[in-house]
Amino acid sequence: MTAGSSFTVTACELRYFGPHATIKGRVTGVVRVQIEERFMGNTVVYSLDLKVKADTGNVPSDQVRTALLAHAAHQLNRLKARHSDKLPTAAE
């Protein structure tokens, strides 16, 4: 990222989760993340609801929560990587 921009996750919450309707052993849910983004002197705070899934089988709910939050983290890392790609600059 450039010196004048940032992309920060300020909060993360597993909103709900439950078994997949048709795939046995799969759990789906929604994770809400709050993001603070700064670019060119402007600060924007917004929330994203990420659809998450995990193939956990029959495990305790804390392990299911961890798997779903890990999937959300993976999605956020991909999003952050896209924001940090340097754009080519014109020759001066």
C-alpha positions as CSV (number, residue, x, y, z in Angstrom):
1,M,0.0,0.0,0.0
2,T,1.0,3.5,-0.5
3,A,2.0,5.7,2.5
4,G,-1.4,7.5,2.4
5,S,-3.6,4.4,2.4
6,S,-4.6,1.7,4.8
7,F,-7.1,-1.2,5.1
8,T,-7.7,-2.3,8.7
9,V,-10.2,-4.8,10.1
10,T,-11.4,-3.2,13.3
11,A,-14.0,-5.8,14.4
12,C,-15.1,-9.4,13.5
13,E,-18.2,-11.2,14.7
14,L,-19.7,-14.6,13.7
15,R,-23.4,-13.7,13.2
16,Y,-24.9,-17.1,12.8
17,F,-24.1,-20.6,11.5
18,G,-25.8,-23.9,10.9
19,P,-25.7,-27.1,8.9
20,H,-25.7,-26.9,5.1
21,A,-29.1,-27.7,3.7
22,T,-27.9,-30.5,1.4
23,I,-24.2,-31.3,2.0
24,K,-23.6,-33.5,5.1
25,G,-20.8,-32.4,7.3
26,R,-20.7,-28.8,5.9
27,V,-21.5,-25.8,8.0
28,T,-22.3,-22.4,6.6
29,G,-22.7,-19.0,8.3
30,V,-22.1,-15.3,8.1
31,V,-19.2,-13.3,9.6
32,R,-19.6,-9.6,9.9
33,V,-16.4,-7.6,9.7
34,Q,-15.9,-3.9,10.2
35,I,-13.3,-2.3,8.0
36,E,-11.6,1.1,8.3
37,E,-10.1,2.2,5.0
38,R,-8.0,5.4,4.5
39,F,-7.2,6.6,1.1
40,M,-6.1,10.1,-0.1
41,G,-7.0,11.7,3.2
42,N,-10.4,10.2,3.5
43,T,-11.5,7.6,6.1
44,V,-14.4,5.3,5.5
45,V,-15.7,2.8,8.0
46,Y,-18.0,0.1,6.7
47,S,-19.2,-3.4,7.5
48,L,-19.1,-6.5,5.2
49,D,-21.1,-9.7,5.7
50,L,-19.0,-12.6,4.5
51,K,-20.6,-15.9,3.6
52,V,-18.4,-18.6,5.1
53,K,-18.4,-22.4,5.0
54,A,-16.4,-25.2,6.5
55,D,-16.4,-29.0,6.1
56,T,-16.1,-29.9,9.8
57,G,-18.0,-33.1,10.3
58,N,-19.2,-33.8,13.8
59,V,-17.1,-31.5,16.1
60,P,-17.8,-29.2,19.0
61,S,-19.2,-25.8,18.2
62,D,-16.0,-23.9,19.3
63,Q,-14.1,-25.8,16.5
64,V,-16.9,-25.0,14.0
65,R,-16.6,-21.3,15.0
66,T,-12.9,-21.4,14.6
67,A,-13.1,-23.0,11.1
68,L,-15.7,-20.4,10.0
69,L,-13.6,-17.5,11.2
70,A,-10.6,-19.0,9.5
71,H,-12.5,-19.0,6.2
72,A,-13.5,-15.4,6.8
73,A,-9.8,-14.5,7.5
74,H,-8.8,-16.2,4.2
75,Q,-11.4,-14.1,2.3
76,L,-10.2,-10.9,4.0
77,N,-6.5,-11.7,3.2
78,R,-7.4,-12.0,-0.5
79,L,-9.4,-8.7,-0.4
80,K,-6.5,-6.9,1.3
81,A,-4.0,-8.3,-1.2
82,R,-6.1,-6.8,-4.0
83,H,-6.1,-3.4,-2.3
84,S,-2.4,-3.5,-1.8
85,D,-1.4,-4.2,-5.4
86,K,0.7,-1.4,-6.7
87,L,-0.7,0.3,-9.8
88,P,1.7,1.1,-12.5
89,T,2.7,4.8,-12.7
90,A,3.2,6.8,-15.8
91,A,6.8,7.8,-16.6
92,E,7.6,11.3,-15.7
